[in-house]
Amino acid sequence: MDRKKANIVYSTCIGVVGITLSLFLVIIKKPIFPVLPHYILFFVSSSLAALLYLSVKNTIVSFEIAIFLFITLYYGPYAGSFTAAMVMLFVWLGKAIYFSIKKEAKFLNVVNTGIFNAGTYGLIYLAGGIVHRWTIGRWYASLLAIIIIIIFNEIILTLNAVINGRDIIKYFKEEAIVSDLIELLIYPLGISFYLLYDAYGIWAVTPVLSVLLLLSYMGRSYSNYQERLRSSLSLEMKINESSRDLNTILEPEELIERSLVHVAKLLPVRFVIFKPLHKMTFFKGTLVCEGEDLKIVAEEDLAGYLWDVEFQIQRGDVPLGEIFIGLKKQLQENEKIALNGLIEIISSSMGKAVSYKESILDGLTGLYTRRYFEDMLKRQIAECRRYDGIFSIVIFDIDNLKGINDAYGHLKGDEVLVEFSKVLKRSIRETDIPARWGGDEFVLILIGVNEEMAEEIAMRVKRDIESRKFHEGGSEFSIGVTFSCMEYTGEKKLSAEELFYFVDSKLLARKKEKRK
């Protein structure tokens, strides 16, 4: 059995046993309870105190435990354990409904936690109450009951921590010891309630309960402020990290992938979707991020995703795409602000990346431009000289493109160029550099490839494109391609211009020979 299933079994057993036992003993033993008006006051006060909990370091503190102790000491273990179990069950059922409506947690998960807490409270006050009844009349009876309650509670929670695979030493240092010490300070309030109620009745206890709830409210408000402050600081740190990361990326496809992951890390989301609004060669399609998994989906498959918020990614006034987000819970105001900030960063980064990409990509074919190719060729030469590397350069020329344009029109000529660029991109690696040199000429840098291998790759491209048939009206035609290759190593000491001159000369020679 894995830890998750073991935890469910353990928490359910504790909950069912604690709730059932406290209810069974009330039915069998028929203990005395406070009169109904008093009981309603204690039930409502303890419920409110349980809701107005405080966060101290990594532990949660609330004052309803003092009211439960008072009922246990005054009316006995059965009334005390039953009241504690029912109050906690009532409070957690309310939380489950609230969180479910707000989409902050699943209803059954919260109910399961509530059953565990209700059962735990039922068991610990039953144990403490029985010990108090055995020792009643002795000066240490109430103190011993408190110690038993704390110890029994800690045993249940420690076993829960063990089942969940937590570091027990860390658990005791960060949570258990702090929680137990605070409870040791709160529980004596229950003894004070007991003495006041016994001596002066309900009117002596009511003002103390009011002050207790006021302190709980003030403490809870301060805890909420601290939580919001921590959350805002955490969100701000994540936004800054996202900004630093995204502003360094100039590849639109990589940028949008990283952007979706950053959104998923920023907020509790079910999924994040990016849908391009224009067909750009550097966007492969609609991208979905679920957890850490990224996948491309068909546009018609979006109907299966129900999102809560959507944003438009723009470059200036030009829309580039849409982001759809499915949330696990309703967003707080600071989370909405953080998300809007991240979307602005994504839009800004995407605008720069698209502008850069368009500046280095040929608008028709999606291959790199001549200027970019020249820069990369110089860089590859420098790296080969420095690290004793090798690469090959290939030039392709589409035969008689002018004749195709004249016979079938420039749109058909453009179709030929686009089809050739697709064949070229499919035949090489992502690390290789394909570019449109101009008109009907294409160039290619094959990194780490010698001339013999470059010839094989180029021949594969040639065979692929020449086997394709193009149609216009009732006519059918195919195209021919001429290419030349040349490898480069650091030993050759050629400049980029000299290297290109030599391989271009080989291409011209092959074209002349082909015409013969």
Secondary structure as UniProt FT lines:
FT   HELIX           3..29
FT   HELIX           36..51
FT   STRAND          54..56
FT   TURN            57..58
FT   STRAND          59..61
FT   HELIX           64..75
FT   HELIX           77..102
FT   HELIX           107..135
FT   TURN            136..137
FT   TURN            139..140
FT   HELIX           141..163
FT   TURN            164..165
FT   HELIX           168..171
FT   HELIX           172..176
FT   HELIX           177..186
FT   HELIX           188..200
FT   HELIX           202..246
FT   TURN            247..248
FT   HELIX           252..266
FT   STRAND          269..276
FT   TURN            281..282
FT   STRAND          286..290
FT   TURN            291..292
FT   STRAND          293..297
FT   HELIX           299..304
FT   STRAND          309..315
FT   TURN            316..317
FT   STRAND          318..327
FT   HELIX           333..360
FT   TURN            363..365
FT   HELIX           370..387
FT   STRAND          390..398
FT   TURN            399..400
FT   HELIX           401..408
FT   HELIX           410..426
FT   TURN            430..431
FT   STRAND          433..438
FT   TURN            439..440
FT   STRAND          441..447
FT   HELIX           451..466
FT   STRAND          470..472
FT   TURN            473..474
FT   STRAND          475..477
FT   STRAND          481..489
FT   HELIX           490..492
FT   HELIX           496..515
//
